[in-house]
């Protein structure tokens, strides 16, 4: 009996080739087979919402994808002690600090602009009617502030001897977390401008401190560490951005 002609498999039945493996995420970089030139590890001391328009370091601007293909950014936040420990252990390539680090151990590139301190509060409260907030305005109020700001910046503004007249009602790691409490009327948030959305209709208002209090930010990396190619490219782009 003659054999029936074999019907070729339909396109849907043909086995598909395995997909090209994508770039690994930063969480997978512990594998020794991965190239360190494809990953960048960065720590920021804040997490600004997109509505503020604040982007002191923009990965898109500092390292265009065309120049650095198949890369991944791993961005974390933490206290100065936490991020410097990660920097020392080689977990991070860079960090951004709100204070100058030890020059014997770290390189530091200052940001071209300074950050202005002020008070974030419900936009309808009495204090929001003022154009600026003085030390006497804060006495007796429940204040919210980061541990580092309360320890270093606020005493620099009002003097350590007067810190006992201020009331710290709560501390936080990110300004957004403190703004949730401020929005509910549970405290007055001491923070940088533009870290929280205080535009009209947001429910919050920002008023600068008087006399002014400013803090400079620094891009920091370890002196003894050999940079990966992508870290060198990132630093080159950042220096160019800061020089504009």
C-alpha positions as CSV (number, residue, x, y, z in Angstrom):
1,X,0.0,0.0,0.0
2,X,1.5,3.4,-0.9
3,X,2.2,5.7,2.0
4,X,0.2,8.9,2.3
5,X,2.2,12.0,1.7
6,X,3.6,13.5,4.9
7,X,1.9,16.8,5.7
8,X,4.4,19.5,6.7
9,X,3.9,20.9,10.2
10,X,2.0,24.1,10.3
11,X,3.9,27.2,11.4
12,X,2.2,27.1,14.8
13,X,3.4,23.6,15.4
14,X,7.0,24.2,14.6
15,X,9.2,24.6,17.6
16,X,10.2,28.2,18.2
17,X,13.9,29.0,18.9
18,X,14.7,30.0,22.5
19,X,14.5,33.7,23.1
20,X,17.6,35.8,23.3
21,X,18.4,36.2,27.0
22,X,17.7,39.7,28.3
23,X,20.1,41.8,30.2
24,X,20.3,40.7,33.8
25,X,18.9,42.8,36.6
26,X,21.0,44.3,39.3
27,X,19.9,41.7,41.8
28,X,21.6,39.0,39.6
29,X,25.0,40.6,39.5
30,X,26.4,38.3,42.2
31,X,27.1,35.7,39.5
32,X,30.8,35.7,38.5
33,X,29.8,35.1,34.8
34,X,28.2,38.6,34.5
35,X,30.2,41.5,33.2
36,X,30.4,44.4,35.7
37,X,30.6,46.8,32.8
38,X,26.8,46.4,32.2
39,X,25.6,47.5,35.7
40,X,25.7,50.7,37.7
41,X,24.9,50.8,41.5
42,X,23.9,54.1,42.9
43,X,22.5,55.3,46.2
44,X,20.3,58.4,46.6
45,X,19.4,60.1,49.9
46,X,15.9,60.9,48.7
47,X,13.1,59.6,46.5
48,X,11.4,62.5,44.9
49,X,8.0,62.0,43.2
50,X,7.9,62.7,39.5
51,X,5.5,65.6,40.0
52,X,8.2,67.7,41.7
53,X,10.3,67.8,38.5
54,X,13.4,67.3,40.6
55,X,16.1,65.1,39.0
56,X,19.6,66.1,40.3
57,X,21.0,62.9,38.7
58,X,19.2,61.7,35.7
59,X,20.4,58.3,34.4
60,X,18.9,59.0,31.0
61,X,20.7,62.3,30.7
62,X,24.0,61.2,32.3
63,X,24.3,57.9,30.4
64,X,22.4,57.7,27.2
65,X,21.3,54.1,26.3
66,X,22.9,54.4,22.9
67,X,26.3,55.0,24.6
68,X,25.7,52.4,27.3
69,X,23.7,49.5,25.8
70,X,22.1,46.7,27.9
71,X,22.8,48.4,31.2
72,X,20.8,48.3,34.5
73,X,20.7,50.8,37.3
74,X,20.2,49.7,40.9
75,X,19.2,52.7,43.0
76,X,18.8,52.5,46.8
77,X,18.3,54.9,49.6
78,X,19.7,54.8,53.2
79,X,21.5,56.6,55.9
80,X,25.0,57.9,55.5
81,X,26.4,55.1,57.6
82,X,24.5,52.5,55.5
83,X,25.4,53.7,52.1
84,X,29.1,54.3,53.0
85,X,29.3,50.7,54.3
86,X,28.0,49.5,51.0
87,X,30.4,51.7,49.2
88,X,33.3,50.3,51.3
89,X,32.2,46.8,50.5
90,X,32.0,47.4,46.8
91,X,28.3,46.9,46.6
92,X,27.7,50.5,45.3
93,X,29.6,52.4,42.6
94,X,28.4,55.8,43.8
95,X,26.4,57.5,46.5
96,X,24.9,60.9,47.0
97,X,25.5,62.4,50.4
98,X,24.2,65.6,52.0
99,X,27.6,66.1,53.7
100,X,31.2,66.1,52.6
101,X,32.8,62.7,53.3
102,X,36.3,61.9,54.6
103,X,38.6,63.1,51.8
104,X,41.2,60.5,52.7
105,X,38.8,57.7,51.8
106,X,36.4,59.1,49.2
107,X,36.3,61.3,46.2
108,X,33.5,63.9,46.3
109,X,32.0,65.9,43.4
110,X,29.9,68.8,44.7
111,X,26.5,69.4,43.0
112,X,26.3,72.8,41.3
113,X,23.3,73.9,43.3
114,X,22.4,73.9,47.0
115,X,19.3,72.6,48.6
116,X,17.1,75.0,50.6
117,X,15.5,73.9,53.9
118,X,12.0,74.7,54.9
119,X,8.8,73.5,56.6
120,X,6.2,71.3,54.8
121,X,2.7,71.6,56.4
122,X,-1.0,71.4,55.5
123,X,-1.6,74.3,53.0
124,X,-4.5,75.6,55.1
125,X,-2.8,75.9,58.5
126,X,-1.9,79.2,60.1
127,X,1.8,78.8,59.6
128,X,1.3,78.5,55.9
129,X,0.2,82.1,55.8
130,X,3.8,83.2,56.5
131,X,6.3,83.8,53.8
132,X,9.1,82.2,55.8
133,X,9.4,80.3,59.1
134,X,11.6,81.4,62.0
135,X,13.0,79.5,65.0
136,X,10.4,81.1,67.3
137,X,7.6,79.9,65.0
138,X,8.7,76.3,65.5
139,X,8.9,76.4,69.3
140,X,6.2,74.2,70.8
141,X,5.2,72.5,67.5
142,X,5.6,68.8,66.8
143,X,8.4,68.6,64.3
144,X,9.3,65.8,61.8
145,X,12.8,65.5,60.5
146,X,15.4,63.0,59.3
147,X,17.9,61.8,61.9
148,X,20.8,63.3,60.0
149,X,19.1,66.6,59.5
150,X,18.1,66.9,63.1
151,X,21.6,65.9,64.2
152,X,23.6,68.1,61.8
153,X,21.7,70.6,59.8
154,X,19.1,72.1,62.2
155,X,21.7,72.7,65.0
156,X,23.8,74.5,62.3
157,X,20.8,76.8,61.7
158,X,19.6,77.6,65.2
159,X,22.6,76.7,67.4
160,X,22.9,73.5,69.5
161,X,22.1,75.4,72.7
162,X,18.6,76.1,71.4
163,X,17.8,72.6,70.2
164,X,16.3,71.8,73.5
165,X,13.4,74.2,72.8
166,X,12.4,72.3,69.7
167,X,10.3,69.1,69.8
168,X,11.1,66.2,67.6
169,X,7.8,64.3,67.2
170,X,9.1,61.7,64.6
171,X,12.0,60.9,62.4
172,X,12.0,59.3,58.9
173,X,14.3,58.1,56.1
174,X,12.5,59.6,53.1
175,X,10.8,62.9,53.0
176,X,7.7,61.4,51.4
177,X,7.0,59.3,54.5
178,X,7.2,62.4,56.6
179,X,4.9,64.3,54.3
180,X,2.2,61.7,54.9
181,X,2.2,62.6,58.6
182,X,2.4,66.3,57.8
183,X,-0.6,66.1,55.5
184,X,-2.7,64.5,58.3
185,X,-1.7,67.4,60.7
186,X,0.5,65.1,62.9
187,X,3.6,67.3,62.6
188,X,5.5,69.9,60.7
189,X,8.1,68.4,58.3
190,X,11.6,70.0,58.1
191,X,13.0,69.0,54.7
192,X,14.5,70.2,51.5
193,X,12.4,72.1,49.0
194,X,11.1,70.1,45.9
195,X,11.3,66.7,47.5
196,X,7.6,66.6,48.1
197,X,4.8,67.9,45.9
198,X,3.7,71.2,47.5
199,X,2.1,72.7,44.4
200,X,-1.3,74.5,44.7
201,X,-4.0,71.9,45.3
202,X,-1.6,69.3,46.6
203,X,-2.8,69.8,50.2
204,X,0.7,70.7,51.3
205,X,2.7,74.0,51.5
206,X,6.4,74.7,51.7
207,X,7.8,77.7,53.5
208,X,11.6,78.4,53.7
209,X,13.4,78.8,57.0
210,X,14.6,82.2,57.9
211,X,17.5,82.9,58.2
212,X,18.1,80.6,55.2
213,X,19.5,77.1,55.8
214,X,21.2,75.4,52.8
215,X,22.8,72.1,52.3
216,X,25.2,71.0,49.5
217,X,25.0,67.5,48.0
218,X,28.0,65.5,46.9
219,X,28.4,62.6,44.5
220,X,30.8,60.2,46.3
221,X,32.9,57.2,45.3
222,X,35.6,55.2,47.0
223,X,39.2,56.2,46.3
224,X,40.8,52.8,46.3
225,X,38.2,51.1,44.0
226,X,38.8,50.4,40.4
227,X,35.9,51.6,38.4
228,X,34.0,49.6,35.8
229,X,33.8,51.0,32.3
230,X,30.1,52.0,32.8
231,X,31.0,53.7,36.1
232,X,33.7,55.7,34.4
233,X,31.4,56.7,31.6
234,X,28.7,57.7,34.1
235,X,31.1,59.9,36.0
236,X,32.3,61.5,32.8
237,X,28.8,62.3,31.8
238,X,27.9,63.7,35.3
239,X,30.9,66.0,35.2
240,X,29.8,67.3,31.9
241,X,26.3,67.8,33.1
242,X,27.5,69.7,36.2
243,X,29.7,71.9,34.1
244,X,26.7,73.1,31.9
